């Protein structure tokens, strides 16, 4: 193998390593120069994120409270419906009994109708 091949490979690797070193140095210098601008932005983003999280928590608690009140009122409404249903059923039965009594000719209504005429 000719001597120039390993020398060329070594020089190529040295150039590649120096290139990566230059890239890393450039990135570090860029980060250092924009650090003063990025830190306030990151703090703002963090503060806004915390605000959104707090607002979401308050909304969730409000929705949970509203759901609990709604469940209570639906329970009350169900109880009221049951009472009204029983009352209407009893009233309907009583009205049916009264109508039956009124239709009988031997009852007092039949006598009144005969008297009136």
BALOBA-1460 file (C-alpha; in Angstrom, 3 decimals):
// residues 117
<rec num="1" residu="x" x="0.000" y="0.000" z="0.000"/>
<rec num="2" residu="x" x="1.404" y="3.369" z="-0.931"/>
<rec num="3" residu="x" x="2.309" y="5.677" z="1.967"/>
<rec num="4" residu="x" x="0.084" y="8.529" z="0.794"/>
<rec num="5" residu="x" x="-3.197" y="6.604" z="1.453"/>
<rec num="6" residu="x" x="-2.912" y="6.460" z="5.287"/>
<rec num="7" residu="x" x="-1.625" y="10.042" z="5.356"/>
<rec num="8" residu="x" x="-4.604" y="11.200" z="3.274"/>
<rec num="9" residu="x" x="-7.039" y="9.289" z="5.490"/>
<rec num="10" residu="x" x="-5.478" y="10.746" z="8.645"/>
<rec num="11" residu="x" x="-5.592" y="14.275" z="7.242"/>
<rec num="12" residu="x" x="-9.244" y="13.754" z="6.181"/>
<rec num="13" residu="x" x="-10.184" y="12.563" z="9.657"/>
<rec num="14" residu="x" x="-8.361" y="15.535" z="11.186"/>
<rec num="15" residu="x" x="-10.296" y="17.938" z="8.938"/>
<rec num="16" residu="x" x="-13.599" y="16.208" z="9.830"/>
<rec num="17" residu="x" x="-12.808" y="16.352" z="13.579"/>
<rec num="18" residu="x" x="-11.820" y="20.021" z="13.359"/>
<rec num="19" residu="x" x="-15.055" y="20.720" z="11.432"/>
<rec num="20" residu="x" x="-17.158" y="19.115" z="14.175"/>
<rec num="21" residu="x" x="-15.190" y="21.038" z="16.786"/>
<rec num="22" residu="x" x="-15.870" y="24.279" z="14.881"/>
<rec num="23" residu="x" x="-19.573" y="23.440" z="14.624"/>
<rec num="24" residu="x" x="-19.797" y="22.721" z="18.376"/>
<rec num="25" residu="x" x="-17.922" y="25.940" z="19.175"/>
<rec num="26" residu="x" x="-20.265" y="27.908" z="16.886"/>
<rec num="27" residu="x" x="-23.339" y="26.406" z="18.563"/>
<rec num="28" residu="x" x="-21.989" y="27.220" z="22.030"/>
<rec num="29" residu="x" x="-21.203" y="30.816" z="21.070"/>
<rec num="30" residu="x" x="-24.637" y="31.229" z="19.499"/>
<rec num="31" residu="x" x="-26.363" y="29.827" z="22.583"/>
<rec num="32" residu="x" x="-24.325" y="32.087" z="24.836"/>
<rec num="33" residu="x" x="-25.219" y="35.172" z="22.764"/>
<rec num="34" residu="x" x="-28.968" y="34.423" z="22.701"/>
<rec num="35" residu="x" x="-29.124" y="33.216" z="26.301"/>
<rec num="36" residu="x" x="-30.048" y="36.679" z="27.524"/>
<rec num="37" residu="x" x="-32.964" y="36.772" z="25.084"/>
<rec num="38" residu="x" x="-34.168" y="33.215" z="25.592"/>
<rec num="39" residu="x" x="-34.329" y="33.160" z="29.402"/>
<rec num="40" residu="x" x="-37.067" y="35.835" z="29.689"/>
<rec num="41" residu="x" x="-39.051" y="34.116" z="26.932"/>
<rec num="42" residu="x" x="-38.787" y="30.770" z="28.716"/>
<rec num="43" residu="x" x="-39.879" y="32.394" z="31.992"/>
<rec num="44" residu="x" x="-42.857" y="33.945" z="30.204"/>
<rec num="45" residu="x" x="-43.784" y="30.603" z="28.662"/>
<rec num="46" residu="x" x="-43.555" y="28.926" z="32.075"/>
<rec num="47" residu="x" x="-45.706" y="31.642" z="33.725"/>
<rec num="48" residu="x" x="-48.331" y="31.412" z="30.975"/>
<rec num="49" residu="x" x="-48.357" y="27.626" z="31.228"/>
<rec num="50" residu="x" x="-48.910" y="27.804" z="34.971"/>
<rec num="51" residu="x" x="-51.721" y="30.313" z="34.400"/>
<rec num="52" residu="x" x="-53.404" y="28.006" z="31.900"/>
<rec num="53" residu="x" x="-53.039" y="25.067" z="34.300"/>
<rec num="54" residu="x" x="-54.583" y="27.097" z="37.153"/>
<rec num="55" residu="x" x="-57.465" y="28.266" z="34.955"/>
<rec num="56" residu="x" x="-58.101" y="24.710" z="33.800"/>
<rec num="57" residu="x" x="-58.153" y="23.534" z="37.417"/>
<rec num="58" residu="x" x="-60.690" y="26.222" z="38.394"/>
<rec num="59" residu="x" x="-62.899" y="25.369" z="35.406"/>
<rec num="60" residu="x" x="-62.756" y="21.660" z="36.240"/>
<rec num="61" residu="x" x="-63.715" y="22.344" z="39.875"/>
<rec num="62" residu="x" x="-66.573" y="24.594" z="38.761"/>
<rec num="63" residu="x" x="-67.857" y="21.946" z="36.353"/>
<rec num="64" residu="x" x="-67.633" y="19.277" z="39.061"/>
<rec num="65" residu="x" x="-69.572" y="21.495" z="41.506"/>
<rec num="66" residu="x" x="-72.213" y="22.183" z="38.850"/>
<rec num="67" residu="x" x="-72.509" y="18.475" z="38.085"/>
<rec num="68" residu="x" x="-73.022" y="17.676" z="41.772"/>
<rec num="69" residu="x" x="-75.728" y="20.365" z="42.104"/>
<rec num="70" residu="x" x="-77.409" y="19.083" z="38.957"/>
<rec num="71" residu="x" x="-77.424" y="15.519" z="40.296"/>
<rec num="72" residu="x" x="-78.993" y="16.752" z="43.559"/>
<rec num="73" residu="x" x="-81.673" y="18.690" z="41.709"/>
<rec num="74" residu="x" x="-82.403" y="15.766" z="39.423"/>
<rec num="75" residu="x" x="-82.869" y="13.616" z="42.528"/>
<rec num="76" residu="x" x="-85.259" y="16.206" z="43.959"/>
<rec num="77" residu="x" x="-87.102" y="16.419" z="40.641"/>
<rec num="78" residu="x" x="-87.409" y="12.638" z="40.529"/>
<rec num="79" residu="x" x="-88.871" y="12.607" z="44.053"/>
<rec num="80" residu="x" x="-91.314" y="15.373" z="43.098"/>
<rec num="81" residu="x" x="-92.319" y="13.453" z="39.978"/>
<rec num="82" residu="x" x="-93.004" y="10.335" z="42.044"/>
<rec num="83" residu="x" x="-95.193" y="12.299" z="44.489"/>
<rec num="84" residu="x" x="-97.089" y="14.033" z="41.675"/>
<rec num="85" residu="x" x="-97.556" y="10.746" z="39.845"/>
<rec num="86" residu="x" x="-99.044" y="9.089" z="42.931"/>
<rec num="87" residu="x" x="-101.315" y="12.085" z="43.576"/>
<rec num="88" residu="x" x="-102.512" y="12.154" z="39.954"/>
<rec num="89" residu="x" x="-103.126" y="8.399" z="40.019"/>
<rec num="90" residu="x" x="-105.191" y="8.705" z="43.204"/>
<rec num="91" residu="x" x="-107.075" y="11.717" z="41.827"/>
<rec num="92" residu="x" x="-107.768" y="9.855" z="38.595"/>
<rec num="93" residu="x" x="-109.118" y="6.863" z="40.485"/>
<rec num="94" residu="x" x="-111.284" y="9.094" z="42.658"/>
<rec num="95" residu="x" x="-112.611" y="10.907" z="39.590"/>
<rec num="96" residu="x" x="-113.393" y="7.556" z="37.975"/>
<rec num="97" residu="x" x="-115.292" y="6.401" z="41.061"/>
<rec num="98" residu="x" x="-117.199" y="9.720" z="41.162"/>
<rec num="99" residu="x" x="-118.115" y="9.453" z="37.468"/>
<rec num="100" residu="x" x="-119.360" y="5.905" z="38.019"/>
<rec num="101" residu="x" x="-121.493" y="7.025" z="40.924"/>
<rec num="102" residu="x" x="-122.881" y="9.917" z="38.900"/>
<rec num="103" residu="x" x="-123.891" y="7.602" z="36.035"/>
<rec num="104" residu="x" x="-125.867" y="5.206" z="38.220"/>
<rec num="105" residu="x" x="-129.525" y="5.988" z="38.039"/>
<rec num="106" residu="x" x="-130.137" y="5.043" z="41.675"/>
<rec num="107" residu="x" x="-127.579" y="7.526" z="42.988"/>
<rec num="108" residu="x" x="-128.239" y="11.018" z="44.225"/>
<rec num="109" residu="x" x="-127.219" y="12.574" z="40.902"/>
<rec num="110" residu="x" x="-129.719" y="10.442" z="39.073"/>
<rec num="111" residu="x" x="-132.444" y="11.546" z="41.488"/>
<rec num="112" residu="x" x="-131.464" y="15.202" z="41.014"/>
<rec num="113" residu="x" x="-131.592" y="14.818" z="37.238"/>
<rec num="114" residu="x" x="-135.063" y="13.305" z="37.470"/>
<rec num="115" residu="x" x="-136.230" y="16.095" z="39.774"/>
<rec num="116" residu="x" x="-134.779" y="18.832" z="37.561"/>
<rec num="117" residu="x" x="-136.074" y="17.207" z="34.625"/>
